[in-house]
């Protein structure tokens, strides 16, 4: 219970800070005069409560190891590239390359968004609840996904579209969390896949919100299906069991307790 409260407190302080993201970034930029760097530093600053909570809960300072950022980065990149192929192929077929792309905006919306959303939502909030408490996968990811999905509702004013955006991003959060666990908490796997999926959405004129079109969602579903299939096949090949199973779905059960 103590760990759960510390994790929740750290995340809520981060979430409160994220509400002031733009004012903080603009203030920093008065001194830095480079918006992309100010954007990056703002993500770091609002995440300070998260890093403090990680160190307290785990009783060590190496939050890179705890989050999975010391895992094999090249493996994460390779897996992300392979898994995201359907979205890149589909986007290239059905859409044109976006005109007048801003490189700083591209980096902020793809690289920084993928990196920090995975660190704070999957690596910390979900990951620490799942690994440091008795909560199973579903309760640990539920509240994380609610908040993650709610953070994307600025993209439309239409009730139907908002519902679609919420469901899409909610399920995306569950998907990235599952990958994080099944790739032995290598956070680079969801980071690179998230980044590359965002990139395919951004460099091609696919949609102006996270819901997308029927065709774009078809290729997104193919990406998810390919990711799940290859992950299961990889674990079978190396003789490893899936970590998300009946013993870890709701509340983590000790080995041998099948009743």
C-alpha positions, 0 to 999 in steps of 0.5 A: 500500500505504501508503494502504491501511494508513493507511486500515485503521489509522484504521478499526480504531481507530474500530472499537475505539472503537465497542466502548466507545460506551456507556461513553463516552456515559454518561461525557460525559453526566455533564457534559452532562446531555443524552443526545442531544448526548452520543450525537452527541459520542461518534460524533465522538470515536470517529471522530477516528482516521478524520479524522486518517487522511483528512487524512494520506492526502489531505494536506489538512485539508478532510475535508468535501470529501474525504468528499463532504459539500460536495456538493449537500445538497439534491440528496441530500435530493431523491434520498433522498426519491424513492428511499425512497418505496416503503418509506414507502408499503409501511410505511404500507399494511402497518403501524401507526404506532408508539406511544410514540415517543421523539423523541431515540431517533428522531433517534439511530436514524435521523438519527445512524445514517444520518449517521455510518455513511455517513461512517465506512463508505462515505465513509471505509473504502470510499471512501478504499480505492476512491479512493486505492488500486488496489483496485476496487469489489468488494474495497474494499467487501467488508471494509467490508460484512463489518464493517458487517453484523457490527455488526448481529448483536446484533439476534437470537440465532436462527441463521437470523435472524442469517444473514438480518440479515447478508446483508441488511445486507451487501448494503445496504452494497454498495448504499449504496457503489454509490450513493455512487460513481455520484452522483459521491461525493455522500455526502448521497445514501446518508446521506439514503436510509439515514436515510429507510429507517431512518425508515420502519422506525422510525415504523411497526411493521414489524419489531424487526430489520434482516431484516424480514418478507416484505412489508417486504422486498418494498418494500425491494427495490422501493426498491433497484430504483427507486434503481438504475433512476433512477440509471442513467437519470439518468446516461444523461440527462446523458451520463455513464458508470457509474463502476462498470464492468469497469475498476473492478470488481476492480482499477482499470485505466487507460483504453484497457486492455481486454485 
